């Protein structure tokens, strides 16, 4: 994952081809990163989302980016942390579904927030490991496809955790 970047700041400022939204199942907008993305994209984003029929946990749907610098938004729904083994599976699936969708749309750069680590309560040390492993496994399986990944961190402690975790990554 030598081309992955860890950035501290607001994902709505990213100029990647697409940014990932940590959405909820109804895709109706909310707080945290979801609210920030909707505010920055403008009201057309909510209109397009309303026509998508929601999204299941671990899955992903794509919309345009409207007023964002990013051309597209990939909306994925992280698990609400419960302490069950399914949490990790679902969180990894969010990253894989988003990367698959970016590839299916021919996109070449993608920015992820730290899915589920806000209101959904996922402990960020665990969530970071899952995010980095899921992306690194996907990149290993999709070596033929160049897709640059940025991890956007909204706090110093999450930023530090990503730096540490990426250092200890197999690929
Ligand atoms: P979830 O419901 O999946 O937990 P949240 O939006 O509550 O989603 O939080 C997910 C992560 O996104 C948290 O680590 C939070 O600090 C971070 N975050 C919030 N706003 C932004 C932003 N504008 N850019 C990047 N990350 C953000």
Backbone and ligand atoms as CSV (ligand in chain L), in Angstrom:
chain,resi,resn,atom,element,x,y,z
A,1,UNK,N,N,0.842,-1.211,0.000
A,1,UNK,CA,C,0.000,0.000,0.000
A,1,UNK,C,C,0.866,1.245,0.000
A,2,UNK,N,N,1.914,1.197,-0.804
A,2,UNK,CA,C,2.866,2.313,-0.792
A,2,UNK,C,C,2.246,3.606,-1.313
A,3,UNK,N,N,1.182,3.466,-2.114
A,3,UNK,CA,C,0.568,4.680,-2.672
A,3,UNK,C,C,-0.572,5.225,-1.813
A,4,UNK,N,N,-0.917,4.536,-0.704
A,4,UNK,CA,C,-2.003,5.035,0.157
A,4,UNK,C,C,-1.497,6.237,0.953
A,5,UNK,N,N,-2.386,7.223,1.139
A,5,UNK,CA,C,-1.993,8.408,1.912
A,5,UNK,C,C,-2.876,8.522,3.145
A,6,UNK,N,N,-2.315,9.038,4.208
A,6,UNK,CA,C,-3.095,9.316,5.411
A,6,UNK,C,C,-3.134,10.829,5.570
A,7,UNK,N,N,-4.322,11.383,5.625
A,7,UNK,CA,C,-4.468,12.840,5.670
A,7,UNK,C,C,-5.304,13.237,6.877
A,8,UNK,N,N,-4.922,14.346,7.466
A,8,UNK,CA,C,-5.663,14.862,8.613
A,8,UNK,C,C,-6.532,16.009,8.107
A,9,UNK,N,N,-7.833,15.887,8.265
A,9,UNK,CA,C,-8.676,17.002,7.825
A,9,UNK,C,C,-10.055,16.580,7.374
A,10,UNK,N,N,-10.681,17.493,6.634
A,10,UNK,CA,C,-12.079,17.380,6.250
A,10,UNK,C,C,-12.191,16.714,4.875
A,11,UNK,N,N,-12.847,15.583,4.820
A,11,UNK,CA,C,-12.935,14.806,3.574
A,11,UNK,C,C,-13.697,15.552,2.476
A,12,UNK,N,N,-14.524,16.514,2.850
A,12,UNK,CA,C,-15.273,17.246,1.814
A,12,UNK,C,C,-14.333,18.105,0.955
A,13,UNK,N,N,-13.104,18.313,1.431
A,13,UNK,CA,C,-12.129,19.104,0.672
A,13,UNK,C,C,-11.308,18.246,-0.291
A,14,UNK,N,N,-11.540,16.949,-0.270
A,14,UNK,CA,C,-10.734,16.043,-1.099
A,14,UNK,C,C,-11.012,16.260,-2.581
A,15,UNK,N,N,-9.950,16.182,-3.397
A,15,UNK,CA,C,-10.158,16.273,-4.843
A,15,UNK,C,C,-10.010,14.912,-5.522
A,16,UNK,N,N,-10.222,13.851,-4.746
A,16,UNK,CA,C,-10.233,12.506,-5.329
A,16,UNK,C,C,-11.414,12.367,-6.293
A,17,UNK,N,N,-11.372,11.360,-7.160
A,17,UNK,CA,C,-12.506,11.106,-8.066
A,17,UNK,C,C,-13.779,10.837,-7.264
A,18,UNK,N,N,-13.637,10.173,-6.124
A,18,UNK,CA,C,-14.821,9.946,-5.277
A,18,UNK,C,C,-14.427,9.989,-3.807
A,19,UNK,N,N,-15.384,10.418,-2.993
A,19,UNK,CA,C,-15.197,10.325,-1.547
A,19,UNK,C,C,-16.254,9.373,-1.011
A,20,UNK,N,N,-15.919,8.688,0.068
A,20,UNK,CA,C,-16.844,7.735,0.668
A,20,UNK,C,C,-17.564,8.408,1.828
A,21,UNK,N,N,-18.865,8.176,1.870
A,21,UNK,CA,C,-19.681,8.703,2.956
A,21,UNK,C,C,-20.035,7.567,3.918
A,22,UNK,N,N,-19.845,7.802,5.215
A,22,UNK,CA,C,-20.321,6.854,6.235
A,22,UNK,C,C,-21.796,7.195,6.483
A,23,UNK,N,N,-22.653,6.574,5.689
A,23,UNK,CA,C,-24.074,6.928,5.670
A,23,UNK,C,C,-24.870,6.047,6.634
A,24,UNK,N,N,-26.173,6.297,6.683
A,24,UNK,CA,C,-27.043,5.362,7.404
A,24,UNK,C,C,-27.936,4.645,6.376
A,25,UNK,N,N,-28.644,3.614,6.844
A,25,UNK,CA,C,-29.374,2.748,5.913
A,25,UNK,C,C,-30.395,3.472,5.040
A,26,UNK,N,N,-30.936,4.563,5.541
A,26,UNK,CA,C,-31.967,5.270,4.772
A,26,UNK,C,C,-31.371,6.213,3.732
A,27,UNK,N,N,-30.064,6.455,3.823
A,27,UNK,CA,C,-29.363,7.417,2.946
A,27,UNK,C,C,-30.015,8.807,2.978
A,28,UNK,N,N,-30.576,9.129,4.138
A,28,UNK,CA,C,-31.307,10.396,4.231
A,28,UNK,C,C,-30.477,11.510,4.873
A,29,UNK,N,N,-29.189,11.285,5.004
A,29,UNK,CA,C,-28.328,12.297,5.629
A,29,UNK,C,C,-28.349,12.141,7.138
A,30,UNK,N,N,-27.441,12.824,7.808
A,30,UNK,CA,C,-27.374,12.683,9.267
A,30,UNK,C,C,-26.312,13.595,9.811
A,31,UNK,N,N,-25.692,13.188,10.914
A,31,UNK,CA,C,-24.654,14.014,11.527
A,31,UNK,C,C,-23.287,13.602,11.025
A,32,UNK,N,N,-22.265,14.016,11.724
A,32,UNK,CA,C,-20.888,13.603,11.428
A,32,UNK,C,C,-20.486,13.867,9.987
A,33,UNK,N,N,-19.767,12.916,9.430
A,33,UNK,CA,C,-19.237,13.085,8.083
A,33,UNK,C,C,-20.371,13.144,7.048
A,34,UNK,N,N,-21.435,12.414,7.311
A,34,UNK,CA,C,-22.615,12.404,6.430
A,34,UNK,C,C,-23.192,13.822,6.297
A,35,UNK,N,N,-23.384,14.483,7.420
A,35,UNK,CA,C,-23.916,15.846,7.416
A,35,UNK,C,C,-22.978,16.794,6.686
A,36,UNK,N,N,-21.688,16.645,6.934
A,36,UNK,CA,C,-20.697,17.531,6.305
A,36,UNK,C,C,-20.716,17.356,4.784
A,37,UNK,N,N,-20.817,16.109,4.332
A,37,UNK,CA,C,-20.828,15.838,2.884
A,37,UNK,C,C,-22.096,16.411,2.257
A,38,UNK,N,N,-23.227,16.216,2.889
A,38,UNK,CA,C,-24.482,16.764,2.341
A,38,UNK,C,C,-24.458,18.291,2.304
A,39,UNK,N,N,-23.927,18.913,3.340
A,39,UNK,CA,C,-23.849,20.383,3.352
A,39,UNK,C,C,-22.956,20.893,2.223
A,40,UNK,N,N,-21.828,20.215,2.038
A,40,UNK,CA,C,-20.874,20.677,1.024
A,40,UNK,C,C,-21.351,20.375,-0.395
A,41,UNK,N,N,-22.082,19.280,-0.562
A,41,UNK,CA,C,-22.526,18.889,-1.911
A,41,UNK,C,C,-23.741,19.692,-2.357
A,42,UNK,N,N,-24.548,20.135,-1.385
A,42,UNK,CA,C,-25.773,20.872,-1.723
A,42,UNK,C,C,-26.985,19.945,-1.776
A,43,UNK,N,N,-28.178,20.539,-1.899
A,43,UNK,CA,C,-29.423,19.774,-1.753
A,43,UNK,C,C,-29.691,18.731,-2.843
A,44,UNK,N,N,-29.030,18.865,-3.980
A,44,UNK,CA,C,-29.261,17.859,-5.041
A,44,UNK,C,C,-28.811,16.470,-4.600
A,45,UNK,N,N,-27.836,16.431,-3.700
A,45,UNK,CA,C,-27.345,15.119,-3.244
A,45,UNK,C,C,-28.452,14.362,-2.509
A,46,UNK,N,N,-29.174,15.047,-1.643
A,46,UNK,CA,C,-30.251,14.379,-0.898
A,46,UNK,C,C,-31.342,13.890,-1.845
A,47,UNK,N,N,-31.587,14.667,-2.881
A,47,UNK,CA,C,-32.605,14.259,-3.873
A,47,UNK,C,C,-32.195,12.964,-4.558
A,48,UNK,N,N,-30.962,12.894,-4.996
A,48,UNK,CA,C,-30.509,11.664,-5.671
A,48,UNK,C,C,-30.520,10.486,-4.699
A,49,UNK,N,N,-30.089,10.738,-3.454
A,49,UNK,CA,C,-30.066,9.667,-2.442
A,49,UNK,C,C,-31.474,9.123,-2.174
A,50,UNK,N,N,-32.448,10.011,-2.160
A,50,UNK,CA,C,-33.825,9.608,-1.838
A,50,UNK,C,C,-34.372,8.619,-2.859
A,51,UNK,N,N,-33.828,8.650,-4.070
A,51,UNK,CA,C,-34.320,7.771,-5.130
A,51,UNK,C,C,-33.611,6.411,-5.139
A,52,UNK,N,N,-32.675,6.208,-4.226
A,52,UNK,CA,C,-31.860,4.981,-4.277
A,52,UNK,C,C,-32.456,3.809,-3.485
A,53,UNK,N,N,-33.463,4.078,-2.676
A,53,UNK,CA,C,-34.094,2.986,-1.925
A,53,UNK,C,C,-33.265,2.476,-0.758
A,54,UNK,N,N,-32.439,3.331,-0.173
A,54,UNK,CA,C,-31.654,2.943,1.005
A,54,UNK,C,C,-30.467,2.058,0.640
A,55,UNK,N,N,-29.777,1.592,1.665
A,55,UNK,CA,C,-28.559,0.793,1.456
A,55,UNK,C,C,-28.386,-0.111,2.677
A,56,UNK,N,N,-28.048,-1.373,2.435
A,56,UNK,CA,C,-27.846,-2.310,3.550
A,56,UNK,C,C,-26.460,-2.130,4.175
A,57,UNK,N,N,-26.322,-2.522,5.406
A,57,UNK,CA,C,-25.022,-2.495,6.086
A,57,UNK,C,C,-23.998,-3.303,5.262
A,58,UNK,N,N,-22.843,-2.703,5.055
A,58,UNK,CA,C,-21.765,-3.378,4.317
A,58,UNK,C,C,-21.820,-3.146,2.818
A,59,UNK,N,N,-22.942,-2.616,2.342
A,59,UNK,CA,C,-23.051,-2.368,0.901
A,59,UNK,C,C,-22.733,-0.915,0.566
A,60,UNK,N,N,-22.733,-0.596,-0.722
A,60,UNK,CA,C,-22.364,0.753,-1.144
A,60,UNK,C,C,-23.156,1.170,-2.370
A,61,UNK,N,N,-23.478,2.444,-2.455
A,61,UNK,CA,C,-24.172,3.002,-3.621
A,61,UNK,C,C,-23.480,4.293,-4.034
A,62,UNK,N,N,-23.547,4.591,-5.334
A,62,UNK,CA,C,-22.823,5.761,-5.850
A,62,UNK,C,C,-23.787,6.858,-6.322
A,63,UNK,N,N,-23.402,8.104,-6.053
A,63,UNK,CA,C,-24.134,9.260,-6.585
A,63,UNK,C,C,-23.111,10.239,-7.148
A,64,UNK,N,N,-23.624,11.265,-7.777
A,64,UNK,CA,C,-22.746,12.352,-8.207
A,64,UNK,C,C,-22.285,13.154,-6.979
A,65,UNK,N,N,-21.281,13.988,-7.161
A,65,UNK,CA,C,-20.750,14.785,-6.051
A,65,UNK,C,C,-21.282,16.218,-5.991
A,66,UNK,N,N,-21.996,16.615,-7.054
A,66,UNK,CA,C,-22.578,17.965,-7.107
A,66,UNK,C,C,-21.543,19.054,-6.791
A,67,UNK,N,N,-21.712,19.819,-5.717
A,67,UNK,CA,C,-20.806,20.960,-5.480
A,67,UNK,C,C,-19.456,20.570,-4.860
A,68,UNK,N,N,-19.272,19.294,-4.594
A,68,UNK,CA,C,-17.973,18.840,-4.062
A,68,UNK,C,C,-16.917,18.877,-5.170
A,69,UNK,N,N,-15.648,18.904,-4.750
A,69,UNK,CA,C,-14.575,18.764,-5.736
A,69,UNK,C,C,-14.586,17.354,-6.316
A,70,UNK,N,N,-14.914,16.384,-5.475
A,70,UNK,CA,C,-14.990,14.985,-5.929
A,70,UNK,C,C,-16.172,14.836,-6.878
A,71,UNK,N,N,-15.952,14.081,-7.976
A,71,UNK,CA,C,-17.028,13.919,-8.963
A,71,UNK,C,C,-18.147,13.018,-8.437
A,72,UNK,N,N,-17.792,12.079,-7.572
A,72,UNK,CA,C,-18.774,11.106,-7.076
A,72,UNK,C,C,-18.680,10.946,-5.561
A,73,UNK,N,N,-19.817,10.507,-4.987
A,73,UNK,CA,C,-19.827,10.096,-3.577
A,73,UNK,C,C,-20.253,8.629,-3.551
A,74,UNK,N,N,-19.499,7.828,-2.841
A,74,UNK,CA,C,-19.893,6.436,-2.616
A,74,UNK,C,C,-20.402,6.345,-1.182
A,75,UNK,N,N,-21.662,5.979,-1.054
A,75,UNK,CA,C,-22.302,5.922,0.264
A,75,UNK,C,C,-22.235,4.476,0.752
A,76,UNK,N,N,-21.638,4.287,1.902
A,76,UNK,CA,C,-21.606,2.937,2.478
A,76,UNK,C,C,-22.143,3.007,3.900
A,77,UNK,N,N,-22.717,1.897,4.348
A,77,UNK,CA,C,-23.316,1.882,5.690
A,77,UNK,C,C,-22.508,0.956,6.584
A,78,UNK,N,N,-21.836,1.547,7.558
A,78,UNK,CA,C,-21.022,0.775,8.499
A,78,UNK,C,C,-21.909,0.110,9.546
A,79,UNK,N,N,-21.358,-0.894,10.231
A,79,UNK,CA,C,-22.101,-1.530,11.325
A,79,UNK,C,C,-22.147,-0.625,12.559
A,80,UNK,N,N,-23.239,-0.716,13.284
A,80,UNK,CA,C,-23.292,-0.091,14.609
A,80,UNK,C,C,-22.564,-1.071,15.526
A,81,UNK,N,N,-21.506,-0.600,16.203
A,81,UNK,CA,C,-20.668,-1.521,16.988
A,81,UNK,C,C,-21.472,-2.194,18.094
A,82,UNK,N,N,-21.378,-3.554,18.127
A,82,UNK,CA,C,-22.142,-4.287,19.139
A,82,UNK,C,C,-21.248,-5.247,19.912
A,83,UNK,N,N,-20.009,-5.461,19.412
A,83,UNK,CA,C,-19.114,-6.414,20.069
A,83,UNK,C,C,-19.228,-7.820,19.478
A,84,UNK,N,N,-20.065,-8.022,18.469
A,84,UNK,CA,C,-20.183,-9.360,17.854
A,84,UNK,C,C,-19.167,-9.496,16.718
A,85,UNK,N,N,-18.779,-10.751,16.384
A,85,UNK,CA,C,-17.791,-10.956,15.314
A,85,UNK,C,C,-18.263,-10.432,13.954
A,86,UNK,N,N,-19.555,-10.317,13.794
A,86,UNK,CA,C,-20.096,-9.794,12.542
A,86,UNK,C,C,-19.706,-8.340,12.293
A,87,UNK,N,N,-19.433,-7.587,13.356
A,87,UNK,CA,C,-19.071,-6.178,13.196
A,87,UNK,C,C,-17.873,-6.039,12.252
A,88,UNK,N,N,-16.847,-6.825,12.512
A,88,UNK,CA,C,-15.605,-6.722,11.737
A,88,UNK,C,C,-15.855,-7.117,10.282
A,89,UNK,N,N,-16.654,-8.171,10.090
A,89,UNK,CA,C,-16.969,-8.620,8.724
A,89,UNK,C,C,-17.676,-7.521,7.947
A,90,UNK,N,N,-18.648,-6.925,8.608
A,90,UNK,CA,C,-19.441,-5.875,7.960
A,90,UNK,C,C,-18.602,-4.635,7.677
A,91,UNK,N,N,-17.736,-4.291,8.614
A,91,UNK,CA,C,-16.900,-3.105,8.400
A,91,UNK,C,C,-15.940,-3.341,7.227
A,92,UNK,N,N,-15.331,-4.515,7.174
A,92,UNK,CA,C,-14.433,-4.835,6.054
A,92,UNK,C,C,-15.214,-4.803,4.743
A,93,UNK,N,N,-16.444,-5.311,4.790
A,93,UNK,CA,C,-17.280,-5.345,3.578
A,93,UNK,C,C,-17.562,-3.924,3.050
A,94,UNK,N,N,-17.710,-2.965,3.943
A,94,UNK,CA,C,-17.926,-1.569,3.511
A,94,UNK,C,C,-16.785,-1.093,2.613
A,95,UNK,N,N,-15.547,-1.401,3.040
A,95,UNK,CA,C,-14.383,-0.955,2.272
A,95,UNK,C,C,-14.316,-1.682,0.931
A,96,UNK,N,N,-14.561,-2.993,0.961
A,96,UNK,CA,C,-14.491,-3.784,-0.277
A,96,UNK,C,C,-15.598,-3.355,-1.251
A,97,UNK,N,N,-16.812,-3.182,-0.749
A,97,UNK,CA,C,-17.933,-2.760,-1.621
A,97,UNK,C,C,-17.629,-1.409,-2.253
A,98,UNK,N,N,-17.063,-0.498,-1.478
A,98,UNK,CA,C,-16.757,0.843,-1.991
A,98,UNK,C,C,-15.671,0.782,-3.065
A,99,UNK,N,N,-14.637,-0.013,-2.811
A,99,UNK,CA,C,-13.543,-0.139,-3.782
A,99,UNK,C,C,-14.042,-0.811,-5.062
A,100,UNK,N,N,-14.872,-1.848,-4.922
A,100,UNK,CA,C,-15.441,-2.522,-6.103
A,100,UNK,C,C,-16.252,-1.541,-6.944
A,101,UNK,N,N,-17.027,-0.721,-6.270
A,101,UNK,CA,C,-17.884,0.233,-6.975
A,101,UNK,C,C,-17.042,1.311,-7.668
A,102,UNK,N,N,-15.991,1.748,-7.018
A,102,UNK,CA,C,-15.088,2.727,-7.643
A,102,UNK,C,C,-14.472,2.132,-8.903
A,103,UNK,N,N,-14.039,0.898,-8.812
A,103,UNK,CA,C,-13.432,0.233,-9.975
A,103,UNK,C,C,-14.464,0.051,-11.084
A,104,UNK,N,N,-15.667,-0.385,-10.720
A,104,UNK,CA,C,-16.724,-0.615,-11.716
A,104,UNK,C,C,-17.051,0.677,-12.470
A,105,UNK,N,N,-16.813,1.811,-11.837
A,105,UNK,CA,C,-17.093,3.102,-12.468
A,105,UNK,C,C,-15.841,3.744,-13.081
A,106,UNK,N,N,-14.760,3.005,-13.090
A,106,UNK,CA,C,-13.534,3.487,-13.731
A,106,UNK,C,C,-12.832,4.601,-12.981
A,107,UNK,N,N,-13.097,4.732,-11.677
A,107,UNK,CA,C,-12.499,5.820,-10.893
A,107,UNK,C,C,-11.074,5.443,-10.481
A,108,UNK,N,N,-10.233,6.452,-10.319
A,108,UNK,CA,C,-8.806,6.210,-10.089
A,108,UNK,C,C,-8.295,6.690,-8.747
A,109,UNK,N,N,-9.149,7.394,-7.981
A,109,UNK,CA,C,-8.736,7.797,-6.632
A,109,UNK,C,C,-9.968,7.851,-5.738
A,110,UNK,N,N,-9.778,7.459,-4.482
A,110,UNK,CA,C,-10.907,7.342,-3.547
A,110,UNK,C,C,-10.447,7.783,-2.157
A,111,UNK,N,N,-11.294,8.531,-1.475
A,111,UNK,CA,C,-10.975,8.970,-0.114
A,111,UNK,C,C,-11.972,8.349,0.862
A,112,UNK,N,N,-11.449,7.713,1.883
A,112,UNK,CA,C,-12.287,7.091,2.916
A,112,UNK,C,C,-12.235,7.872,4.217
A,113,UNK,N,N,-13.377,8.026,4.894
A,113,UNK,CA,C,-13.334,8.466,6.295
A,113,UNK,C,C,-13.167,7.211,7.155
A,114,UNK,N,N,-13.088,7.372,8.442
A,114,UNK,CA,C,-12.976,6.223,9.338
A,114,UNK,C,C,-14.402,5.747,9.677
A,115,UNK,N,N,-14.902,4.848,8.806
A,115,UNK,CA,C,-16.303,4.414,8.874
A,115,UNK,C,C,-16.622,3.782,10.241
A,116,UNK,N,N,-17.751,4.131,10.782
A,116,UNK,CA,C,-18.308,3.572,12.033
A,116,UNK,C,C,-17.659,4.053,13.328
A,117,UNK,N,N,-16.612,4.888,13.246
A,117,UNK,CA,C,-15.906,5.246,14.494
A,117,UNK,C,C,-16.461,6.495,15.179
A,118,UNK,N,N,-17.548,7.039,14.640
A,118,UNK,CA,C,-18.184,8.194,15.283
A,118,UNK,C,C,-19.393,7.732,16.075
A,119,UNK,N,N,-20.558,8.163,15.631
A,119,UNK,CA,C,-21.823,7.829,16.298
A,119,UNK,C,C,-22.021,6.303,16.408
A,120,UNK,N,N,-21.497,5.545,15.439
A,120,UNK,CA,C,-21.707,4.085,15.446
A,120,UNK,C,C,-20.799,3.336,16.426
A,121,UNK,N,N,-19.886,4.066,17.060
A,121,UNK,CA,C,-19.204,3.545,18.253
A,121,UNK,C,C,-18.124,2.498,18.085
A,122,UNK,N,N,-17.619,2.289,16.862
A,122,UNK,CA,C,-16.578,1.272,16.668
A,122,UNK,C,C,-15.264,1.769,17.281
A,123,UNK,N,N,-14.619,0.990,18.148
A,123,UNK,CA,C,-13.326,1.432,18.711
A,123,UNK,C,C,-12.321,1.688,17.579
A,124,UNK,N,N,-11.714,2.866,17.572
A,124,UNK,CA,C,-10.962,3.256,16.378
A,124,UNK,C,C,-9.700,2.441,16.142
A,125,UNK,N,N,-9.094,1.880,17.201
A,125,UNK,CA,C,-7.889,1.067,16.977
A,125,UNK,C,C,-8.261,-0.163,16.145
A,126,UNK,N,N,-9.343,-0.817,16.540
A,126,UNK,CA,C,-9.814,-2.006,15.802
A,126,UNK,C,C,-10.274,-1.624,14.409
A,127,UNK,N,N,-11.024,-0.546,14.308
A,127,UNK,CA,C,-11.582,-0.133,13.011
A,127,UNK,C,C,-10.470,0.213,12.025
A,128,UNK,N,N,-9.395,0.802,12.524
A,128,UNK,CA,C,-8.278,1.184,11.653
A,128,UNK,C,C,-7.609,-0.057,11.074
A,129,UNK,N,N,-7.371,-1.042,11.916
A,129,UNK,CA,C,-6.758,-2.305,11.453
A,129,UNK,C,C,-7.617,-2.955,10.366
A,130,UNK,N,N,-8.930,-2.974,10.606
A,130,UNK,CA,C,-9.856,-3.589,9.647
A,130,UNK,C,C,-9.846,-2.814,8.327
A,131,UNK,N,N,-9.865,-1.498,8.415
A,131,UNK,CA,C,-9.874,-0.659,7.210
A,131,UNK,C,C,-8.596,-0.891,6.392
A,132,UNK,N,N,-7.465,-0.839,7.046
A,132,UNK,CA,C,-6.186,-0.980,6.345
A,132,UNK,C,C,-6.047,-2.384,5.754
A,133,UNK,N,N,-6.418,-3.418,6.508
A,133,UNK,CA,C,-6.325,-4.789,5.987
A,133,UNK,C,C,-7.272,-4.995,4.807
A,134,UNK,N,N,-8.485,-4.482,4.912
A,134,UNK,CA,C,-9.468,-4.672,3.830
A,134,UNK,C,C,-8.971,-4.000,2.548
A,135,UNK,N,N,-8.445,-2.792,2.672
A,135,UNK,CA,C,-7.959,-2.080,1.487
A,135,UNK,C,C,-6.708,-2.764,0.942
A,136,UNK,N,N,-5.825,-3.187,1.822
A,136,UNK,CA,C,-4.588,-3.796,1.333
A,136,UNK,C,C,-4.867,-5.156,0.674
A,137,UNK,N,N,-5.803,-5.937,1.201
A,137,UNK,CA,C,-6.184,-7.208,0.557
A,137,UNK,C,C,-6.820,-6.944,-0.810
A,138,UNK,N,N,-7.672,-5.936,-0.848
A,138,UNK,CA,C,-8.338,-5.610,-2.126
A,138,UNK,C,C,-7.295,-5.199,-3.164
A,139,UNK,N,N,-6.337,-4.402,-2.755
A,139,UNK,CA,C,-5.324,-3.942,-3.703
A,139,UNK,C,C,-4.452,-5.103,-4.182
A,140,UNK,N,N,-4.190,-6.035,-3.313
A,140,UNK,CA,C,-3.415,-7.217,-3.682
A,140,UNK,C,C,-4.174,-8.045,-4.736
A,141,UNK,N,N,-5.496,-8.128,-4.574
A,141,UNK,CA,C,-6.331,-8.902,-5.518
A,141,UNK,C,C,-6.617,-8.137,-6.805
A,142,UNK,N,N,-6.391,-6.840,-6.791
A,142,UNK,CA,C,-6.718,-6.014,-7.958
A,142,UNK,C,C,-5.481,-5.263,-8.442
A,143,UNK,N,N,-4.388,-6.017,-8.522
A,143,UNK,CA,C,-3.093,-5.411,-8.871
A,143,UNK,C,C,-3.101,-4.783,-10.250
A,144,UNK,N,N,-4.005,-5.267,-11.089
A,144,UNK,CA,C,-4.098,-4.775,-12.467
A,144,UNK,C,C,-4.776,-3.403,-12.541
A,145,UNK,N,N,-5.342,-2.946,-11.429
A,145,UNK,CA,C,-6.143,-1.713,-11.470
A,145,UNK,C,C,-5.544,-0.673,-10.527
A,146,UNK,N,N,-5.088,0.440,-11.090
A,146,UNK,CA,C,-4.486,1.487,-10.252
A,146,UNK,C,C,-5.580,2.360,-9.630
A,147,UNK,N,N,-5.696,2.284,-8.341
A,147,UNK,CA,C,-6.683,3.098,-7.612
A,147,UNK,C,C,-5.986,3.661,-6.374
A,148,UNK,N,N,-5.798,4.985,-6.345
A,148,UNK,CA,C,-5.122,5.592,-5.195
A,148,UNK,C,C,-6.094,5.759,-4.042
A,149,UNK,N,N,-5.650,5.397,-2.857
A,149,UNK,CA,C,-6.522,5.457,-1.678
A,149,UNK,C,C,-5.989,6.489,-0.689
A,150,UNK,N,N,-6.878,7.396,-0.270
A,150,UNK,CA,C,-6.566,8.338,0.813
A,150,UNK,C,C,-7.419,7.987,2.023
A,151,UNK,N,N,-6.807,7.937,3.185
A,151,UNK,CA,C,-7.553,7.757,4.428
A,151,UNK,C,C,-7.639,9.127,5.107
A,152,UNK,N,N,-8.832,9.654,5.213
A,152,UNK,CA,C,-9.028,10.950,5.860
A,152,UNK,C,C,-9.310,10.771,7.336
A,153,UNK,N,N,-8.540,11.442,8.160
A,153,UNK,CA,C,-8.695,11.317,9.610
A,153,UNK,C,C,-9.122,12.670,10.155
A,154,UNK,N,N,-10.094,12.640,11.033
A,154,UNK,CA,C,-10.657,13.888,11.536
A,154,UNK,C,C,-10.125,14.236,12.916
A,155,UNK,N,N,-9.226,13.411,13.449
A,155,UNK,CA,C,-8.602,13.744,14.734
A,155,UNK,C,C,-7.163,13.255,14.718
A,156,UNK,N,N,-6.338,13.905,15.536
A,156,UNK,CA,C,-4.918,13.551,15.635
A,156,UNK,C,C,-4.730,12.096,16.058
A,157,UNK,N,N,-5.612,11.613,16.964
A,157,UNK,CA,C,-5.373,10.245,17.472
A,157,UNK,C,C,-5.708,9.201,16.410
A,158,UNK,N,N,-6.713,9.466,15.594
A,158,UNK,CA,C,-7.021,8.523,14.511
A,158,UNK,C,C,-5.925,8.587,13.447
A,159,UNK,N,N,-5.447,9.782,13.177
A,159,UNK,CA,C,-4.343,9.972,12.231
A,159,UNK,C,C,-3.121,9.150,12.672
A,160,UNK,N,N,-2.755,9.284,13.932
A,160,UNK,CA,C,-1.589,8.558,14.464
A,160,UNK,C,C,-1.807,7.043,14.366
A,161,UNK,N,N,-3.034,6.617,14.606
A,161,UNK,CA,C,-3.350,5.189,14.537
A,161,UNK,C,C,-3.186,4.652,13.106
A,162,UNK,N,N,-3.626,5.409,12.116
A,162,UNK,CA,C,-3.464,4.987,10.712
A,162,UNK,C,C,-1.989,4.890,10.334
A,163,UNK,N,N,-1.209,5.875,10.750
A,163,UNK,CA,C,0.224,5.866,10.422
A,163,UNK,C,C,0.870,4.601,10.996
A,164,UNK,N,N,0.561,4.313,12.246
A,164,UNK,CA,C,1.116,3.139,12.918
A,164,UNK,C,C,0.652,1.851,12.241
A,165,UNK,N,N,-0.613,1.779,11.928
A,165,UNK,CA,C,-1.188,0.557,11.349
A,165,UNK,C,C,-0.627,0.301,9.946
A,166,UNK,N,N,-0.492,1.356,9.166
A,166,UNK,CA,C,0.051,1.176,7.805
A,166,UNK,C,C,1.497,0.692,7.824
A,167,UNK,N,N,2.232,1.094,8.846
A,167,UNK,CA,C,3.631,0.648,8.984
A,167,UNK,C,C,3.712,-0.845,9.185
A,168,UNK,N,N,2.672,-1.401,9.825
A,168,UNK,CA,C,2.652,-2.833,10.129
A,168,UNK,C,C,1.710,-3.593,9.198
A,169,UNK,N,N,1.785,-3.286,7.940
A,169,UNK,CA,C,0.876,-3.924,6.979
A,169,UNK,C,C,1.668,-4.768,5.999
A,170,UNK,N,N,1.083,-5.944,5.665
A,170,UNK,CA,C,1.849,-6.930,4.893
A,170,UNK,C,C,2.203,-6.472,3.486
A,171,UNK,N,N,1.290,-5.849,2.757
A,171,UNK,CA,C,1.598,-5.561,1.352
A,171,UNK,C,C,2.130,-4.151,1.167
L,1,LIG,P1,P,-20.552,6.627,11.810
L,1,LIG,O1,O,-22.026,6.794,12.001
L,1,LIG,O2,O,-20.199,5.668,10.686
L,1,LIG,O3,O,-19.833,6.352,13.079
L,1,LIG,P2,P,-19.643,9.434,11.873
L,1,LIG,O4,O,-19.811,10.466,10.807
L,1,LIG,O5,O,-20.323,9.673,13.176
L,1,LIG,O6,O,-20.103,8.054,11.198
L,1,LIG,O7,O,-18.110,9.221,12.145
L,1,LIG,C1,C,-17.224,8.527,11.289
L,1,LIG,C2,C,-15.851,9.166,11.360
L,1,LIG,O8,O,-15.837,10.326,10.519
L,1,LIG,C3,C,-15.433,9.646,12.738
L,1,LIG,O9,O,-14.093,9.234,12.975
L,1,LIG,C4,C,-15.528,11.171,12.634
L,1,LIG,O10,O,-14.589,11.821,13.477
L,1,LIG,C5,C,-15.180,11.380,11.191
L,1,LIG,N1,N,-15.613,12.655,10.583
L,1,LIG,C6,C,-16.600,13.491,10.952
L,1,LIG,N2,N,-16.670,14.551,10.120
L,1,LIG,C7,C,-15.694,14.364,9.179
L,1,LIG,C8,C,-15.227,15.110,8.056
L,1,LIG,N3,N,-15.801,16.264,7.691
L,1,LIG,N4,N,-14.191,14.604,7.323
L,1,LIG,C9,C,-13.604,13.442,7.665
L,1,LIG,N5,N,-13.991,12.690,8.714
L,1,LIG,C10,C,-15.014,13.148,9.459
